[in-house]
């Protein structure tokens, strides 16, 4: 949804992602809900991991939980959650 950022440095990528997410939230495209699943297919992982963290942080207040895809486990790992208890930190989900 955010697109590819082929030749940018990670700091620029993160700023672009957070700006884009902010605009999508203001425009009502991203409204929140139970869980946000973040799957980033970006190599190298040194770029994907910081971007996943930025997405999770920028949207955490809108969702009960944020989960990031772990390709080695082929599952999502809950990395942020509210105190409502629906999801647990570290929980693996499909």
Secondary structure, 3 states (H helix, E strand, C coil): CCCCCCCCCHHHHHHHHHHHHHHHHHCCCCCCEEEEEECCCCCCHHHHHHHHHHHHHHHHHHEEEEEEEECCCCEEEEEEECCCCCCCCCCEEC
